[in-house]
Amino acid sequence: MNAPLQSGSLKIATIMGIPIRVHFSWLIVFGIITWSLSTFYFPKAAPSLTVRSYWVSGALAALLLFVSVAIHELSHSFIAGRYKLPISGITLFIFGGISQMKGEPPDPRAEFAIAIAGPLSSLLLALVFFMAYLMADGGVVGALFTYLAQLNLMLGIFNLIPGFPMDGGRVVRAFLWNKTKDFFYATRKAALYGQKCALLIIFLGFFLIFAGMSGGLWLMLIGWFLYNSAHVSYQQVSLQESLSGVKVKDIMVRDIITIAADLSLDQAVNDYFLRYGYGGFPVVDRERFLGFISLKEIRGIPRALWKDKKAVDVFVPYDKNWEIDQNSDAMKALELMINQDKGRLAVVKDGSITGLITRNGIAKYMQIMGR
């Protein structure tokens, strides 16, 4: 998920043990939906009400729409849980919602079940809101249920677009995976379908703009987002395939250059950073691993103090989250570095650092191996 989304989001609840977060971009959509419904939709549907009633109805409709999106994502998460695939969180943002699933489904059947759960829940919600509309007396309440029924119907159908990473694209991946028994091929193919579908959406939005119809710009933005998501998915699965079977011990640096805790920053820069050209080094005290020091920490100290400040004064203390076992997959190490926003991980044994794996090291390995 999406580190950028998570960094700009706020946790609002925990459901089924899953943190629910709202990205700041959701506030933009919430405001737009509330304004448009209270200014145009509800006054037309129920012309005799007060302005305050329209705004309350608009805000309620916007809120229930995002509750519907949350239910859509929770449906994915519920089925994923049945296959013992943990969900680290759900983030609601400007284009809908994202469930951060740890790992991939174990087989095509699981992939299909997890993918189809979201659209089915949206279609079920559409039916529920439509039944509520039939029982309503019309007016603003009927208009509210009509709006929610239509939006959930559109959400369910839209997510069935047969291009990865849409739910429909995951269904396609499940079909191709089951047919070819090749997860990587199925994902690449589904991602390519996703890019083609996104380009069609962008073209449709472009056409609507020139035809003077509303919604064109919004369609182009959605298409652009989907195209980039499909492109990133394609790159990610290509990377996964390249690192398949590669372990941390195959890539890690064993001859580690460390910086003593009592070394001055001036010496660290001249004798280590400038000499070796690395972006960071492990800090040790009598062979005991303490943490990392990088140029980022040193730049935060005025140069006039470099002779007086020592590495132990500015290093980032060791965190267990920055540790990886030498028998772990290299892809797992890379994902951990990305999630923790770190350029390197330590392989630690009995308090001593025995190896180091870096993003640059993985990139060089792939370059040398022609992957």
Protein Blocks (a to p, Z undefined) as FASTA:
>chain_A
ZZklmmmcccfbdeehiacdddfklmmmmmmmmmmmmmmmmmmmmmmbcfklmmmmmmmm
mmmmmmmmmmmmmmmmmmmmmnopacfbdcddfklpadddedjdfbfklmmmmmmmmmmm
mmmmmmmmmmmmmmpggjjllmmmmmmmmmmmmmmmmmmpccdfbfklmmmmmmmmmmno
paklmmmmmmmmmmmmmmmmmmmmmmmmmnopghklmmmmmmmmmmmmmmmmmmmmmmmm
mmgoiafklmmcfbdcdddfklcfklmmmmmmmmnopabdcddeehiafbdcdfklmmmp
cfklmmmpcfklmmccddfklgccfkbcfklmmmmmmmnopabdcddeehiafbdcdfkl
mmmmmmmnoZZ
